Amino acid sequence: MSERRDVIATLAAVIAAAFSLFHLWSSWGGTLATLQQNYVHLGFALVLVFLTRPATAHGRVRPALDLPLAALSVVVCVYPVLHFLDIAMRGAGDPTRFEVWAGVVATLVIIEATRRMLGWALPIMALLALAYAFLGPDLPGIFAHRGFSLERVSATLYLTTSGIAGTPLQVSATYVAIFVIFAAFLDVSGAGKFFIDWSHAALGWMRGGPAKVAVAASALMGTVSGSAVANTVATGTFTIPIMKRSGMSPAFAGAVEATASSGGQIMPPVMGAAAFIMVEILGISYTQVMVAAAIPAVLYFLAVFAMVDFEVAKQGIRGIPRAELPDAWAIFRQGWYLLAPLAVLVYLLVGIEYTPTKSAFFGVVTVVAASMIGAATRMGPARIWEALRQGGMAILETACVCACAGIVIGVLMLTGLALRLSGIMIDLAGGNLLVLLLITMVVSVILGMGLPTSAVYVILAILVAPAMIESGVNPLAAHMFIFYFGVLANVTPPVAIAAYAGAGIAGADPTRTGLIAFRLALAGFILPFMWVYEPALLMQGEPMRIVLACISGVVGILALSAALQSYLLGRRATWWERLLLGAGALCLIKPGWVTDLVGVGLLAAALASRYWLPAPRPVASSAE
């Protein structure tokens, strides 16, 4: 039995490496036709899921069950690859009997693979969407439609680019895959360790230094990792134990890491999968999305940094003595060349405007070349093989999410519900933009509790973004709003996935860790509202307006952080100071001289009270 498992594990490793090689080849030589590229990508992913992910959480791969599922996955994915020209000429309106049943099988294996990767939330949504396609005539009011036959639903989902092989899977099969491989090569080269070591040496001496190391290291890791959970695990393994040793509670240590790591999806140049889907939906370049995300990403990490700093100040946690820290400059001199791949990637994307796929390909080549400079980082055949294997395995979640989301979107577009829901959202908000934004925020966070960010974004980009744009919101600002709150769902209870990962490393209670992570992220909740009302935060508009928006954003973030943490200028803030700080921060959301002057006046009053009124008695922190 163990020999059979070893054979399956070896087979999976070979297929994962081949998966990465396929995407390196297609990034360099050009992708196949859309249907072919998508189904080759999906075929690799489904086979790997069934070879490596057991049917139950605590079970093991069972060849009698899982090998047939892998074989079915090969059949249903190879067919469109071999017959794509015939399918394109006939269209989905005249499917053969084999195609109808192949579509049924493809839909079911995708749902099962997604369940194994992510749990029941997205598969249940897909099953409900399928039921909706068939039960339309029996539904009330605006949800009613004429209903569709099995042949029509199966053909639409399986044979067109409006279903399984739609935009989400296309993005996964092109942009996302090669960037995930790039991140895997960087990880194997030792770049992640370099980021953590340098952050530890540079910031460990500060007040609450280990917590600030976690924030800085997560920000740096976020430049190459688009996954909140992966970032939490990669940096938290090092940072969380150090935070605990410095006197921080396990729950607080896990929460700091989870909150900081969640920002990795919005940190350029390697953002989360949803950013690449945004490129396709909006029809803009990845460079534009990357530039638009730069200021919000910096402000998010500033918010987390401020929240952490004020909390450790209240707890009286000191930094690590400088004598116990390594020399930051020495660490930089030893590993500076590991920054070269990121520099090359940014230059190719922004400087000469290469395509994202070609830029990431040359990024991978640069990783291997740069690693040769140091003996400790040198990537020989064994490490390159490991990077290829890791890259192939890391693509699985995104591929399954995008294929399953394609089922939901295909049904929504087929039935016309997507178009009707936009009008419903506007009516529900009563024409008030702020109410519409609040509804969108709540829906994004609720969906994000059970779904990955990319799935949340894809669904809401179809259902909600049109309503926001129709209400006058800048299209890029609307899509970034949805994306951002999908990211924050990673640290929003009751299902805070990134916080649970941090709690596991810290040995803390997951619920308490999630609540603290949510509180630490609260200051960041103001940001999306700011760029909806002032798109200059997304680098839209005149340079002076962008500068003023940045200043307003920094002041608003710091003020809200101080209000939420009840800490101002070296001591606990009074309730009226917190009220002034919070109100002042909220006034800075909407641009305009009147609101800005009122906001600045309120903040000035809070600062002045530090000198006019006696200090309150110290109060113990609630984070212990």
N, C-alpha and C positions, 0 to 999 in steps of 0.2 A: 504493500500500500504506500509506504513512504517513497519507494522507488518511482511509483506512478506519479506521486505528487511532485517529486523532483523533476520528472520529465515534463510535466505540465508547467512548472515554474520556469524551466529552461526555455520551453517553447514560447511562453509568454514574454520572456526577456528578449528573445530573438524577434518576435513580432513587434514589440515596443520599439526596438532599435530600428527595425525596418519602417515602422510608422514615422519615426523622426527623419529617416533618410528620404522617405517619399516627400515629406514637406520641405526638406532642404533642397531636393531636386526641383520641385515645382516652384519654389521661391526663386531659384536661380534661372531655370530654363523656361518658366512660364507655366501657368496652371492649365489643366485640362478644360474641356467644356464644362459649364457650370454643373450640370447634372452628374457628369462623370466625377469631377473633383469632389463634389459633396458626398457622393455615395462611396467612393474609395475611402474617404476620410471616415465616414460613418461605419463602414465595414470593419476597418481596423479597430475602431473604438469599441464596437459591440463585441467583437471576438475577444478583445482583451478584458472587457468587463466580465464576460462569462467564464473566462479562464482564471480570473484573479479575485472576483468578488463572489462570495458564497450567497446562497439564496436567503439565509438567515444571518442575523447579526453575529451570533456566536458559533455558527457552523463552519463548515469547510467546503471547498469546491468538491462537488460530486460529479465525477466524469459521466456517469449514466444519465444525469440530468443536464449538465452544463455543456458537454461536448455537442449534443444534438442542437441545443440552442445556439451555440457558436456556429455550427454548420448551417442552420437556417438563416442566421445573420449573413453568412457569406453568400448564400443563394439569392436572398432578396436584395442584397446590395450589388452583387455582380451583374444581375440582369439589367438594370438601367444603365450600367457602364457599357455593356456590350451592345445594347439596343437603343442607345440614346437618339440616334438619327431617325430611326423608325418611329420612336415615341414622339419626337419633335414634329415629324411630318403628319402623323395621325392626330396628335393632340390628346387631351385627356377625355374627350367626348366619346371615343370609341375604343374602350379598353377591351382586351381579350379576357377570357375567363381566368387564365393564369395570372394576369396582371391584377385582376380584382382580388384574388385570394392572396397573391404575393403582397399586395398593399395591406390586407388585413393582418397577415403575419408580421410584416415590417412594423406596423403600428403597435402590435402587441409586444414584440421583442424590445422595441424602444422604450415602451412604458415599463417593462420589467427591468431593463438595464438601468433606467433612471431610478427606479425604486431601490435597486441594490446600491446605487451610488449615493443617493440623497435622501432616501426615505419616501414616505407616502404623499407628501404635500403636492408636489408637481404632478405625479401620476394621477392622483385623485382629480386634480383640475383638468387633466387631459381626458379622463374618463367622463367627467361631467360635460365637457365640451362635446365629446362624441355623442353622448345621450341627447344633448341639446340639438344636434344636427338631425337626429331621427325623430324627436318628439315635438318639433316645432308647432304643428297644427293643434296640439293639445295644451299649449301654454297660453297664459292670459296676456292681454294688453300688448305692450310694446315688445314683449319677448316672443310673441308668436311669429311664425314664418311658415312657409308652405311645406317644409320638410323635404328631406333628400333621401334617395335610395342608397343602399349599400354600395352599388356600383359607382355612383357619382361621388360619394364621400371618399371611398377607397382610391379611386383614380385621381381625384384632386390632391389628396394628401401624398400619394406615392409617386405620381408621374409628372407633377408640375413643380415649379419653383414657388408656388404659393402655399405649400404645405411643409412636409418633412424637410425637403431640400430647399427651403426658402431662405430668406435673408439671414436669419440667425445662424443656420448651419453653414451657409456660404461664408460668413464672417469667421466662424470657427475653423473652417477648412482652409482659409487663406491667412488672414491677419493673425488671429489668436494663436494658431498652432505654431507658427514660426517664432513668435515672441515668447511663447512658453518654452520652446527649445532653447532660445537665447538665454532665458533666465536659468534653465537647467545647466547650461554650460558655464555661466557665471558662478553658479553655486558650487559646482564641482571644482572650478578653478581656485576657489578660496576667497572670492570677492566678498561673500557674506560675512565670513570671519573677519576679514579686514575692516569692514564697516563697523562691526560690533567692537572690535579691539580698539579702533581709533576713537570711537565715541566714548568708550569707557575711559581711555586715557585723557581725553580732552575735557570731559564734563564731570567725571566722577568726583572731583573735589568740591563741586558746588553744593549749595544747600539742597538736601535730598538728592544728591548726585546720582545714585543708582536709578532713580525714577526718571531723571532727565536723560540719562544714558539710554534708557528704554525708548523714550520718545525720539531722540536723535537717531538711534540705530534703526528704529522702525521706519522713520522718514527716509533714511538712506536705503534700507532694504526695499522700501516702497518704490524706489526708482527702477528696480529690476523685477519686482514681484507684484502681480496684480491680484493676489488672493489674500484676504484678511486672515483666514485661518492658517494658511501656510506661513505667512509673515509672523503671526503670533507664535507658532511652534518654533520657527527658525530662530527668532531673536529671543523669545521667552525662555528657551532652555538655558540661555546664559544669563539674561537680565533678571528674571524672577527670583532665582536663589540669592543673588546679590542684594536685591531690594529687601528680601526677608531678613537677611543677615544684618542689614542696616537698621532694623527696627520697625519696618513696615509690616502691617498685618498681611497674611497670605492673600486674603480677598482683595485688599487694596493693590498689592503687587500684581496679581493676575489681571485686575481691572485696568491698571495703567497700561500694561502691555497690550491688552485687547483693544483698548480705545485708540492707542497710537497705531497699532498695526492695521486697523480698519481703514485708516487714511491712505494705505498703500495703493488702493484701487483708484484713487484720484490723483496720485502723484506721478507726474511725467518723469521720464519718457515712456516707461512701460506701465500702462494703466490697465485697469480691469477689462474683461472681455466686453462689457457693456459699452465701453468707449469706442471699440471698433465697430460694434453694431450701430452706434450713433453715426459713425462716418457714412455707412451705407444708407441709413434712413434719411439723413439730412442731405446726402449728396455733396459732402464737403471733404476736404483732405484731413488725414489724421493729424497733420501738423497744426491745422486750425483748432482741432479739439484739444490737442496737447497744449498749445499756447493759451487757450481759453481756460484750461484747468490749472494753470501754473499759480495764479494769485490765490484762488480758492484753496488750493492744496497747502500753500504756505500759511494762509490764515487759519486753516483747520489745525495744523500742527502748532501754530502759535497759541490757539485756544487751548489745546490739550496741555501744552507746556505751561501756560499760565495757571490753568486749573490745578495741575500737579504742584507747581511751585507754591501756590497759596495754601494748598492742603498740607504739604510737608512743613511749611512755615508754622502753621497752626500746631502741628504735632511736635515741632522742635527737633526734627530729624536733620542731622548734620551730614556733610559729605564725607568722602573717604580721604584720609590724610594724604597730602600730595606725595609724601615719602613712600607710600604704599602703592602708588600708581606708576605704570610704565610711562616712558617719555612719548608723548603724542607725536612729536616731530620725527622721532626715530621710527615709530610704526608707519608713519606716512612715507618716509624714505624707503622703507622696506616693501611697501605694497602700492605705491603710487600708480604703477603701470596697470593695475587692475581697474583703474578709472578710464583707461583708454577706450575700451569697448563702448562705454556710455558716451564718451566724447565723440567717437566716430558715429554712433547711432544718431545723436542729436545733430551733428554736422550734416549727415546725409539727409535727414528728414527736413531740417530747417534751412541749412545752408544751400544745398544744391537740389533740394526737393525731389529726392529719389522716392520711389514708392515705399510704403511701409514694409512690404515683404522683402524687397531687394535690400533695404536698409538693414533689416534684422538679419538677413543672410550674411551680409558683410560684417555685422556685429558679431555673429558666431565665429566667423573666420578670424576676426580681430581678437576675440577671447583666446582662441588657441594660440595665435601668434604671440600675444602679450604674455601668456602664461609661461612661455619659454624663457623669459627673462630671469625668473627666480626658480631655484631648484625645488623649493617647497610647493610651488604652484604649477610646475611643468606638467602639461597634459600629454601623456604618452598614450599608446593604444588602449590600455586598460581604462584610463580615466575618460577618454573620449567615448569608449563603449558605454561606460556608466552614465555619462551625460546623455547619450542617445537613448539609453533605457529609461532614465528618469524623465526625460522630455516626453517620450511617448506615453508613459504612464500618467504624467501630469495633465495631458490633454483630455483624458477620459471624461472628467466631470463636465467640462465646458461642452464637449461634443454631445453628451447625453442631454444636458440641459437645453441646448439649442435645438436638437432634434425634437424633443418632447414639447418645447415651446412652439415649434413649428406646427405641431398637431393642433394646439390651442388656437394659434393665430389663423391657421387654415380654416378652421370651423367658423371663427368669428368673421372672417372676410367672406366666406361662402354664404353665411346666413344673413349678412348685413348688420349684425349686432354692433360691430365696431363703430360703424357710422352713426347709429342711433344713440349709442351711449355718450358720444361727445355732446349732443344736444341735451341729453338728460343731465349731464354734469353742469352745464351752463345754467339750465333752469333751476337745478338744485341750489346753486350758488346765488341765485337771484340777480345775476349780472354783476355781483361784487367780486372783484379780483382777489381780494384778501381771503374771502370765504372759500373761493375756488382753490387757492393755494393751500389753505389749511386742510381742506378735504383731500387734496392730492397728497399732502404730507402724511396724513393719517392712513390713507389707503396704501401708500408706498411702504410705510413702516410695518403695517399689518401684514401685507403680502411678504415683505422681507423677513418676517419672523419664521416663515416656513420655506421660503424659496431663496435660491442664490440670487445675488444682485443682478446678474445678466438676465435671468428669467423675469424678475420684477421689472427691469427696465424694458425688456421687449414687450411685455404685455401692456404696460402703462404707456409706452410710446405709441402703441396702436390705439388704446382706449382713451387716454386722458390728455396726452400732449396736444392733439388737435383742438380740444376745448380751450386749453391755455393759450394756444396761438391765436385762436379765433377771438379770445378776449383781449388781444393786443400785446401778449408777451412775445419778446424776441424768441424765434424758434430755437436758437442755440441755448438761450437761458432756460427755456421750458424743458428741454431735454436734459440739460445739466441739473436742473432742479429735481427731476425724477431720479436720475442716476445717483445724485448725492444722498437723497433720503433712502434709496435702496441700500447704499453703503452703510448708513447709520443704523439700519435695522440689525446689523451684525452685533450691535451692543445695546439693543433695545429689548428689555424683558417683555414677555416671559420666555421667549426663545431667542437668546442672544448667543449665536453660534460661536463668535470669536471669544466672547467672555467665557463660555464654557470650556473652550480650548485652554485659555489662560488659567482657569480654575483647576483644570486637570493637572497642569504643570505645577501650580502653586500648592496643590493639596488643600484647596479651599472649597467652601460651599458654593456651588454654581449659581444659585439664586442671589445670594449676597454679592458675589462677584459681578453678576450682571447688573444689579441695581447700582453699585458703585461705578461701573463702567458707563452706565447710562448718565449718571450725574456728571461724570468727567466730560462726557461728550456734549452735554447740554449747551455749553457756550457756542458750540459749532452749529446748533440748530438755527441760529440767526442768519447765518451766511447765505443760504439759498434765497431767502427773502430779499436780502440786500442786492444780489445781482439780478433778480427779476425786476426790481424797481430801478436799479442802476447797472445796466449791462457793461459799464466801463470796467467792472471787476472781472469781466471775462475778456478784457483787452479789446472791447468794442468802443470805438469813439476816439476823440482827440486825446493826445498825450497828457495834457494838463488835467483833463477830466478823469483820466485813469489814475493819475497821481492823487488827486483829491479823493477819489473813491477808495484808494488804498489807505490813505490816512484815516478816513472815516471808518473803514473796516477795522483797522488796527485798534483805534480808540474804542469802537463799539465792542469788539471782542474782549479787550482787557477790562472794560467797565462791567460787562455782563459776567465775566469770570469772577471779578471781585465781588459782585452782588451775590452770585450763586454760592461762592465759597465763604462769604461773610468775612472777608479779610481785606483790609485797606491800609496801606502805608505802615506796615509793621505791627498791626494789632487787629483784633476782632472788630468787625464793623457793627455799628448799631443798626437797629431795624430801619430807622429813617434814612441812614446812609445807604443801606441796601436798596431801599425803595428809590432813592434819588439815582443811584447808579443804574439800576435796572430800567427805570423810565428813560433815563438819558440814552442808554444803549438802544432801546426800542425806537426812540425818536430819530436815531441816526440811520435806521433802515431805509426810510424813504428820502430820496434826495430833495433838496430845496433849502433855500436860505432860512426860512422860518423854522422848519423842523430841525435843521442843523444848529441854529442858534439856541433853540429851546434845549436841545440835547446837550450842547456844550455848557449852557448855563446850569443845568441840573447836575452835570458832572463836576463843574466848578464848585457848586454849593456843597456837594459831598466831600470834596477835597478840603474845602475851607473849614468844614466842621471838625476836621482833625485837629485844628489849632484853636478853635473857639470853645470846644466842649471837652470835658474831662474824659479820659479813656475809661471804657467799661471794664468790669472785672473779667479776667480770663475765664474761658469756658472750654471744657474738654472737647476734643474733636469727635465727630460721629463716625469717622472712618476706621476707628480702632475696633 
